[in-house]
Amino acid sequence: MLTEVEFDELVLEALVDQKDLIVYNDDVNTFDTVIEALVKVCDHNPIQAEQCTWIIHHNGKCQVKRGEYERLEPMCTALLDRGISATIE
């Protein structure tokens, strides 16, 4: 059985490995384009995608997905292929 300290270390390791998929605002893509991409690529529901799109518009960027790099990388590539600025941080 794990001690509390060992458990805390495992949780911390899991959290440290988490990355964010960030989408940035641009003057090229329409709201509908970004919403559609978030639904298809990131598996957002339409309301979640619309909310993220408004955050991107007003704040210049939005963390649209969190997870391990290996899971986020294909999503980031798919967004970039659609002409949407995205990075994994």
C-alpha positions as CSV (number, residue, x, y, z in Angstrom):
1,M,0.0,0.0,0.0
2,L,1.2,3.5,-0.8
3,T,2.1,6.0,1.8
4,E,0.6,9.4,1.6
5,V,3.9,10.9,0.5
6,E,4.3,8.3,-2.3
7,F,0.7,8.9,-3.4
8,D,1.3,12.7,-3.5
9,E,4.5,12.2,-5.5
10,L,2.6,10.1,-8.1
11,V,-0.2,12.7,-8.4
12,L,2.4,15.4,-8.8
13,E,4.2,13.4,-11.5
14,A,0.9,13.0,-13.4
15,L,0.1,16.7,-13.2
16,V,3.6,17.7,-14.3
17,D,3.2,15.6,-17.4
18,Q,0.1,17.5,-18.4
19,K,0.3,20.0,-21.3
20,D,-2.1,22.6,-22.6
21,L,-3.3,22.9,-26.2
22,I,-3.5,26.6,-26.8
23,V,-5.4,28.3,-29.7
24,Y,-4.5,31.9,-30.6
25,N,-6.6,34.6,-32.1
26,D,-6.0,35.7,-35.7
27,D,-7.6,38.0,-38.2
28,V,-8.1,35.2,-40.8
29,N,-10.5,32.6,-39.4
30,T,-14.1,33.2,-38.7
31,F,-15.9,32.2,-35.5
32,D,-17.7,29.4,-37.3
33,T,-14.4,28.0,-38.7
34,V,-12.8,27.9,-35.2
35,I,-16.0,26.5,-33.6
36,E,-16.2,23.7,-36.2
37,A,-12.5,22.9,-35.8
38,L,-12.8,22.6,-32.0
39,V,-15.9,20.3,-32.3
40,K,-14.3,18.1,-34.9
41,V,-10.7,18.1,-33.8
42,C,-10.9,18.5,-30.0
43,D,-14.2,16.8,-29.5
44,H,-15.8,19.8,-27.9
45,N,-19.6,20.1,-27.8
46,P,-20.8,23.2,-29.8
47,I,-21.4,25.3,-26.6
48,Q,-17.9,24.6,-25.3
49,A,-16.4,25.4,-28.7
50,E,-18.3,28.7,-28.9
51,Q,-17.2,29.7,-25.4
52,C,-13.6,28.9,-26.2
53,T,-13.9,30.9,-29.4
54,W,-15.1,34.0,-27.5
55,I,-12.3,33.6,-25.0
56,I,-9.8,33.4,-27.9
57,H,-11.4,36.5,-29.5
58,H,-11.3,38.6,-26.3
59,N,-8.1,37.3,-24.6
60,G,-6.0,36.5,-27.6
61,K,-5.7,32.8,-26.7
62,C,-7.4,30.0,-24.9
63,Q,-6.4,26.7,-23.4
64,V,-8.8,24.4,-25.3
65,K,-7.5,21.0,-24.1
66,R,-5.3,19.6,-21.4
67,G,-3.5,16.2,-21.5
68,E,-0.4,14.3,-22.3
69,Y,1.7,15.6,-25.2
70,E,1.1,12.4,-27.3
71,R,-2.6,12.9,-27.1
72,L,-2.5,16.7,-27.9
73,E,0.0,16.6,-30.7
74,P,-2.3,15.2,-33.4
75,M,-5.0,17.7,-32.4
76,C,-2.5,20.6,-32.6
77,T,-1.4,19.4,-36.1
78,A,-5.0,19.1,-37.3
79,L,-5.7,22.7,-36.1
80,L,-2.5,23.9,-37.8
81,D,-3.5,22.1,-41.0
82,R,-6.8,24.1,-40.9
83,G,-4.9,27.3,-40.7
84,I,-5.6,27.9,-37.0
85,S,-2.7,29.0,-34.8
86,A,-2.1,26.5,-32.0
87,T,0.7,25.3,-29.8
88,I,1.3,22.8,-27.0
89,E,2.7,24.4,-23.8
